[in-house]
Amino acid sequence: MATILRDWSYRYQWLYDAISRLAPLSVGGEARFRRLALQGLTIHSDTQVLD
């Protein structure tokens, strides 16, 4: 999303929202998109996490 779409998405909230909803479709949906970020990540009881 380089070029003018990036500028427009910062300027127009509706465009940003549309792109955010469409992006996860390429990997199988929003739930899978969120799981991909955690895939292969090991978190132990003493791991510090910034949320």
Helices and strands as residue ranges (DSSP letters): H 4-11, H 13-22, G 23-27, H 30-38
